[in-house]
Amino acid sequence: MEVSDEVRRTITAWFGDDGRRWCETAPGVANRLAARWKLRPGAILPGATHALVLACTRADGSPAVLKLPFVDEENRAEADALRLYDGDGAVRLLDHDPDSGALLLERLVPGRPLVDLPDRAQALDIACGLLRRLRRAPPKDHRFPRLRDLAAAWATKFSKIDQMPFAQAAARARKLGAWQGEDVVVNRDAHFGNVLSAGREPWLLIDPKAVVGDPAFDGAFLLLRNLDAQTPGLIQRIAQGLAVDADRLRGWAFLRAVDNMLWATDLGDATRTAEYAALARLLADPD
């Protein structure tokens, strides 16, 4: 078991010395968990950005996936989300190690990502259908981040930068964070790469990063990952597919674009900074 070069580069760039230490210790942790859970490890699965993900076989011969993530504030409650979904529209959680954050998951076969579907309109409808199905009231004792807290943090951060689009983003964050509707569990990182084909259902969500708040937030990253200047009607299609307000959906996607622009700037990634800046311009409120 080894952390792939791609994951090693990403984790080191994103998390510095903590990431380097994780890369050195992750194979040993994965080996210990494989022994505890009686797994026969197989190939490293592609697509992970900051996790060691292995195909494996359980003692009874059934296929599974061992996922050992670098735990951060976004994925800390992934196991809680999977327990809440209990396989209904999402991959099943088979076991969990709280100390390392490792997850033992059902293996989705054939496991083709939704991004490979040639009809993007169909893919959007599938993704929106899954997200609506996964939307539910949060448990009383949940540990999921609250969207109003995230919006408040964004408003504070953006208000310290005296230039566009940050002033507009700070005002938008304060407005969206004042949501007074019913809070539901929504997903922070839903996109076509995190929806896989499966045997027991045509498509299932993986890698949930749950937050609690406005249902319009559910489509923000999905919109961001599919938006360009040649996509008329995309906001309305996703809003209708999720049964949410189109302006709130656009606003949350705008905040994600601005925040990601700052993140890319901090990493020194000029290409990504320019990409997110362009998306922020497309999503900004008209003058």
VOLOZA-492124 format. One record per residue (C-alpha): residue number from 0; residue in three letters; chain; y negated, x, z. Coordinates in nm, 3 decimals, decimal comma. Layout:
<pts>
NUM ALA A Y X Z
...
</pts>
This chain:
<pts>
0 MET A 0,000 0,000 0,000
1 GLU A -0,334 0,139 -0,104
2 VAL A -0,681 -0,009 -0,139
3 SER A -0,765 -0,013 -0,509
4 ASP A -1,041 0,212 -0,637
5 GLU A -1,247 -0,091 -0,739
6 VAL A -1,226 -0,253 -0,395
7 ARG A -1,292 0,084 -0,228
8 ARG A -1,609 0,133 -0,433
9 THR A -1,731 -0,219 -0,360
10 ILE A -1,665 -0,209 0,013
11 THR A -1,822 0,136 0,049
12 ALA A -2,131 0,026 -0,143
13 TRP A -2,168 -0,297 0,051
14 PHE A -2,070 -0,187 0,402
15 GLY A -2,123 0,191 0,417
16 ASP A -1,936 0,383 0,688
17 ASP A -1,776 0,068 0,827
18 GLY A -1,638 0,000 0,482
19 ARG A -1,503 0,353 0,446
20 ARG A -1,326 0,326 0,781
21 TRP A -1,175 -0,007 0,680
22 CYS A -1,043 0,142 0,355
23 GLU A -0,866 0,417 0,551
24 THR A -0,706 0,187 0,808
25 ALA A -0,627 -0,120 0,594
26 PRO A -0,296 0,008 0,447
27 GLY A -0,156 0,080 0,794
28 VAL A -0,263 -0,261 0,923
29 ALA A -0,105 -0,429 0,620
30 ASN A 0,222 -0,239 0,676
31 ARG A 0,236 -0,348 1,040
32 LEU A 0,173 -0,711 0,948
33 ALA A 0,435 -0,697 0,674
34 ALA A 0,687 -0,582 0,934
35 ARG A 0,581 -0,846 1,187
36 TRP A 0,592 -1,130 0,934
37 LYS A 0,911 -0,993 0,768
38 LEU A 0,751 -0,952 0,427
39 ARG A 0,863 -0,746 0,130
40 PRO A 0,536 -0,625 -0,026
41 GLY A 0,490 -0,629 -0,402
42 ALA A 0,202 -0,561 -0,638
43 ILE A -0,166 -0,557 -0,550
44 LEU A -0,321 -0,874 -0,692
45 PRO A -0,640 -0,842 -0,899
46 GLY A -0,973 -1,014 -0,844
47 ALA A -1,053 -0,924 -0,482
48 THR A -1,392 -0,772 -0,404
49 HIS A -1,355 -0,678 -0,038
50 ALA A -0,995 -0,741 0,061
51 LEU A -0,650 -0,588 0,017
52 VAL A -0,447 -0,866 -0,147
53 LEU A -0,074 -0,821 -0,202
54 ALA A 0,195 -1,034 -0,356
55 CYS A 0,492 -1,041 -0,121
56 THR A 0,821 -1,214 -0,051
57 ARG A 0,910 -1,375 0,283
58 ALA A 1,245 -1,336 0,459
59 ASP A 1,365 -1,669 0,316
60 GLY A 1,290 -1,550 -0,039
61 SER A 0,977 -1,761 -0,086
62 PRO A 0,670 -1,604 -0,249
63 ALA A 0,352 -1,550 -0,049
64 VAL A 0,028 -1,351 -0,047
65 LEU A -0,089 -1,113 0,224
66 LYS A -0,468 -1,098 0,231
67 LEU A -0,639 -0,843 0,455
68 PRO A -1,017 -0,888 0,426
69 PHE A -1,307 -0,679 0,542
70 VAL A -1,432 -0,938 0,791
71 ASP A -1,800 -1,030 0,765
72 GLU A -2,015 -1,328 0,861
73 GLU A -1,922 -1,517 0,543
74 ASN A -1,542 -1,500 0,565
75 ARG A -1,500 -1,489 0,945
76 ALA A -1,392 -1,854 0,959
77 GLU A -1,178 -1,860 0,642
78 ALA A -0,862 -1,937 0,839
79 ASP A -1,039 -2,226 1,013
80 ALA A -1,136 -2,374 0,676
81 LEU A -0,780 -2,345 0,543
82 ARG A -0,642 -2,511 0,857
83 LEU A -0,892 -2,793 0,812
84 TYR A -0,792 -2,843 0,446
85 ASP A -0,420 -2,814 0,530
86 GLY A -0,327 -2,761 0,166
87 ASP A -0,517 -3,067 0,044
88 GLY A -0,699 -2,923 -0,257
89 ALA A -0,674 -2,565 -0,131
90 VAL A -0,419 -2,289 -0,089
91 ARG A -0,199 -2,330 0,222
92 LEU A -0,237 -2,098 0,520
93 LEU A 0,108 -1,986 0,639
94 ASP A 0,002 -1,752 0,920
95 HIS A -0,305 -1,573 1,053
96 ASP A -0,373 -1,258 1,254
97 PRO A -0,702 -1,310 1,444
98 ASP A -0,738 -0,942 1,538
99 SER A -0,753 -0,815 1,180
100 GLY A -0,853 -1,137 1,005
101 ALA A -0,540 -1,111 0,787
102 LEU A -0,411 -1,426 0,619
103 LEU A -0,060 -1,506 0,500
104 LEU A -0,102 -1,755 0,216
105 GLU A 0,115 -1,949 -0,020
106 ARG A 0,131 -1,781 -0,359
107 LEU A -0,011 -1,998 -0,634
108 VAL A 0,199 -1,982 -0,950
109 PRO A 0,110 -1,937 -1,231
110 GLY A -0,221 -1,849 -1,060
111 ARG A -0,441 -1,859 -1,370
112 PRO A -0,812 -1,868 -1,271
113 LEU A -1,020 -2,162 -1,387
114 VAL A -1,257 -1,916 -1,556
115 ASP A -0,987 -1,870 -1,823
116 LEU A -1,012 -2,235 -1,928
117 PRO A -1,190 -2,231 -2,267
118 ASP A -1,366 -2,566 -2,216
119 ARG A -1,643 -2,491 -1,967
120 ALA A -1,742 -2,858 -1,931
121 GLN A -1,385 -2,941 -1,833
122 ALA A -1,379 -2,649 -1,591
123 LEU A -1,700 -2,773 -1,427
124 ASP A -1,552 -3,120 -1,385
125 ILE A -1,236 -2,976 -1,228
126 ALA A -1,434 -2,758 -0,988
127 CYS A -1,664 -3,044 -0,887
128 GLY A -1,367 -3,273 -0,831
129 LEU A -1,205 -3,019 -0,599
130 LEU A -1,526 -2,960 -0,404
131 ARG A -1,577 -3,333 -0,350
132 ARG A -1,218 -3,365 -0,236
133 LEU A -1,259 -3,079 0,013
134 ARG A -1,579 -3,221 0,159
135 ARG A -1,517 -3,366 0,505
136 ALA A -1,671 -3,403 0,848
137 PRO A -1,662 -3,083 1,053
138 PRO A -1,446 -3,072 1,367
139 LYS A -1,643 -3,101 1,690
140 ASP A -1,541 -2,752 1,802
141 HIS A -1,589 -2,582 1,464
142 ARG A -1,703 -2,219 1,424
143 PHE A -1,851 -2,258 1,078
144 PRO A -2,209 -2,138 1,017
145 ARG A -2,467 -2,415 0,997
146 LEU A -2,667 -2,444 0,678
147 ARG A -2,989 -2,525 0,865
148 ASP A -2,959 -2,189 1,046
149 LEU A -2,902 -2,009 0,716
150 ALA A -3,206 -2,183 0,566
151 ALA A -3,419 -2,087 0,866
152 ALA A -3,313 -1,723 0,833
153 TRP A -3,397 -1,728 0,463
154 ALA A -3,739 -1,883 0,532
155 THR A -3,818 -1,609 0,784
156 LYS A -3,698 -1,329 0,556
157 PHE A -3,871 -1,456 0,241
158 SER A -4,201 -1,530 0,417
159 LYS A -4,240 -1,159 0,495
160 ILE A -4,268 -1,075 0,124
161 ASP A -4,609 -1,164 -0,013
162 GLN A -4,524 -1,219 -0,378
163 MET A -4,346 -1,462 -0,606
164 PRO A -4,080 -1,596 -0,598
165 PHE A -4,051 -1,529 -0,225
166 ALA A -4,339 -1,748 -0,110
167 GLN A -4,195 -2,041 -0,301
168 ALA A -3,846 -1,962 -0,172
169 ALA A -3,966 -1,960 0,191
170 ALA A -4,126 -2,301 0,148
171 ARG A -3,817 -2,434 -0,028
172 ALA A -3,588 -2,304 0,247
173 ARG A -3,795 -2,480 0,514
174 LYS A -3,784 -2,806 0,318
175 LEU A -3,412 -2,796 0,243
176 GLY A -3,329 -2,683 0,596
177 ALA A -3,488 -2,998 0,734
178 TRP A -3,195 -3,204 0,600
179 GLN A -3,146 -3,517 0,810
180 GLY A -2,839 -3,659 0,635
181 GLU A -2,477 -3,644 0,739
182 ASP A -2,346 -3,287 0,775
183 VAL A -2,021 -3,206 0,596
184 VAL A -1,811 -2,896 0,539
185 VAL A -1,917 -2,737 0,210
186 ASN A -1,838 -2,409 0,038
187 ARG A -2,066 -2,109 0,004
188 ASP A -1,876 -1,916 -0,263
189 ALA A -1,711 -2,172 -0,491
190 HIS A -1,682 -2,053 -0,852
191 PHE A -1,429 -2,055 -1,136
192 GLY A -1,262 -1,735 -1,018
193 ASN A -1,177 -1,899 -0,686
194 VAL A -0,989 -2,191 -0,838
195 LEU A -0,632 -2,111 -0,948
196 SER A -0,360 -2,302 -1,130
197 ALA A -0,062 -2,391 -0,913
198 GLY A 0,277 -2,556 -0,920
199 ARG A 0,234 -2,831 -0,663
200 GLU A -0,107 -2,928 -0,808
201 PRO A -0,284 -2,833 -1,133
202 TRP A -0,568 -2,649 -0,956
203 LEU A -0,635 -2,534 -0,598
204 LEU A -0,925 -2,358 -0,425
205 ILE A -0,882 -2,014 -0,269
206 ASP A -1,116 -1,798 -0,061
207 PRO A -1,321 -2,074 0,108
208 LYS A -1,641 -1,965 0,281
209 ALA A -1,724 -2,282 0,467
210 VAL A -2,063 -2,383 0,604
211 VAL A -2,173 -2,714 0,755
212 GLY A -2,466 -2,911 0,621
213 ASP A -2,612 -3,071 0,308
214 PRO A -2,343 -3,166 0,049
215 ALA A -2,578 -3,053 -0,232
216 PHE A -2,520 -2,693 -0,122
217 ASP A -2,161 -2,725 -0,246
218 GLY A -2,266 -2,669 -0,606
219 ALA A -2,528 -2,399 -0,556
220 PHE A -2,314 -2,095 -0,633
221 LEU A -2,121 -2,283 -0,901
222 LEU A -2,453 -2,353 -1,072
223 LEU A -2,573 -1,996 -1,026
224 ARG A -2,258 -1,849 -1,182
225 ASN A -2,283 -2,071 -1,492
226 LEU A -2,657 -2,090 -1,551
227 ASP A -2,836 -1,936 -1,845
228 ALA A -3,118 -2,042 -2,074
229 GLN A -2,870 -2,204 -2,313
230 THR A -2,715 -2,449 -2,066
231 PRO A -2,919 -2,773 -2,092
232 GLY A -2,791 -3,049 -1,870
233 LEU A -2,590 -2,817 -1,644
234 ILE A -2,776 -2,911 -1,325
235 GLN A -2,734 -3,281 -1,393
236 ARG A -2,366 -3,241 -1,478
237 ILE A -2,288 -3,059 -1,154
238 ALA A -2,506 -3,296 -0,950
239 GLN A -2,328 -3,597 -1,096
240 GLY A -1,989 -3,434 -1,050
241 LEU A -2,065 -3,375 -0,683
242 ALA A -2,260 -3,702 -0,633
243 VAL A -2,559 -3,512 -0,491
244 ASP A -2,933 -3,496 -0,557
245 ALA A -3,007 -3,271 -0,854
246 ASP A -3,332 -3,136 -0,711
247 ARG A -3,165 -3,031 -0,384
248 LEU A -2,883 -2,870 -0,581
249 ARG A -3,135 -2,674 -0,790
250 GLY A -3,325 -2,576 -0,477
251 TRP A -3,020 -2,435 -0,300
252 ALA A -2,922 -2,243 -0,614
253 PHE A -3,278 -2,103 -0,633
254 LEU A -3,249 -1,978 -0,274
255 ARG A -2,912 -1,818 -0,350
256 ALA A -3,065 -1,642 -0,653
257 VAL A -3,360 -1,508 -0,452
258 ASP A -3,138 -1,393 -0,166
259 ASN A -2,896 -1,224 -0,405
260 MET A -3,190 -1,053 -0,576
261 LEU A -3,286 -0,894 -0,244
262 TRP A -2,923 -0,802 -0,176
263 ALA A -2,892 -0,630 -0,515
264 THR A -3,222 -0,449 -0,456
265 ASP A -3,096 -0,318 -0,122
266 LEU A -2,785 -0,187 -0,298
267 GLY A -3,000 -0,011 -0,558
268 ASP A -2,838 -0,219 -0,835
269 ALA A -3,121 -0,262 -1,086
270 THR A -2,906 -0,457 -1,334
271 ARG A -2,803 -0,722 -1,084
272 THR A -3,154 -0,738 -0,943
273 ALA A -3,289 -0,821 -1,289
274 GLU A -3,012 -1,077 -1,349
275 TYR A -3,082 -1,265 -1,026
276 ALA A -3,458 -1,246 -1,085
277 ALA A -3,407 -1,413 -1,423
278 LEU A -3,193 -1,685 -1,265
279 ALA A -3,455 -1,742 -0,995
280 ARG A -3,718 -1,795 -1,266
281 LEU A -3,499 -2,054 -1,436
282 LEU A -3,445 -2,239 -1,109
283 ALA A -3,796 -2,214 -0,959
284 ASP A -4,005 -2,524 -0,912
285 PRO A -4,234 -2,585 -1,210
286 ASP A -4,601 -2,504 -1,156
</pts>
